């Protein structure tokens, strides 16, 4: 399990332009996928992180395509 924290005070788009957060998260997902025998990962999001997780998946779809998501993400789970 890996924690990927972010500043909840910023809009998701700002985290990318300021910190390259979403691109770094894509790289982290790809690394986890490779390190775990090419098993897709589970995204587990909590509270406001659920909005960031949803935005992340939209960002991935735009920049990497649905095939990338299907290959690297097994499930997207939310917890309140």
C-alpha positions in Angstrom: 0.0 0.0 0.0 1.2 3.5 -0.9 -0.2 6.8 0.4 -0.4 9.6 -2.1 -1.3 12.7 -0.2 -2.2 16.1 -1.7 -3.2 19.6 -0.6 -7.0 19.6 -0.3 -6.9 23.4 -0.3 -6.0 23.5 -4.0 -8.2 22.7 -6.9 -7.2 19.5 -8.6 -6.1 21.3 -11.8 -3.8 23.6 -9.7 -2.1 20.5 -8.2 -1.0 19.6 -11.7 0.1 23.0 -12.9 1.9 23.8 -9.6 3.3 20.4 -8.5 2.9 18.1 -11.5 0.9 16.0 -9.0 -1.3 14.1 -11.5 1.6 13.2 -13.8 3.7 12.0 -10.8 0.7 9.9 -9.7 0.5 8.3 -13.2 4.2 7.5 -12.9 3.7 6.0 -9.4 0.8 3.9 -10.7 2.9 2.6 -13.6 5.8 1.8 -11.2 3.5 0.0 -8.8 2.0 -2.0 -11.7 5.5 -3.1 -12.9 6.7 -3.9 -9.3 3.7 -6.1 -8.7 4.0 -8.5 -11.6 1.8 -6.3 -13.8 -1.2 -6.6 -11.6 -3.6 -3.6 -11.9 -3.9 -1.5 -8.7 -6.8 -0.5 -6.6 -7.3 3.2 -5.9 -8.8 3.7 -2.5 -9.9 7.3 -1.8 -11.2 8.8 1.4 -13.3 12.0 2.0 -12.2 14.9 -0.3 -9.6 12.5 -1.8 -12.6 10.9 -3.6 -12.9 14.1 -5.7 -9.2 14.0 -6.4 -9.4 10.3 -7.4 -12.2 11.0 -9.8 -10.3 14.0 -11.3 -7.2 11.8 -11.6 -9.1 9.2 -13.6 -10.5 11.9 -15.9 -7.0 13.3 -16.3 -5.7 9.8 -17.2 -8.5 9.3 -19.7 -7.6 12.5 -21.5 -3.8 12.1 -21.4 -3.3 8.4 -21.4 -6.6 6.9 -22.8 -9.1 4.4 -21.5 -6.8 1.5 -22.4 -4.2 2.8 -19.9 -6.8 2.9 -17.2 -8.1 -0.6 -18.0 -4.6 -1.9 -17.9 -3.3 -0.2 -14.7 -6.4 0.3 -12.5 -8.3 -2.7 -11.2 -10.9 -0.7 -9.1 -11.7 2.7 -7.8 -13.1 2.6 -4.3 -14.4 5.4 -2.1 -14.6 5.7 1.6 -16.3 8.5 3.5 
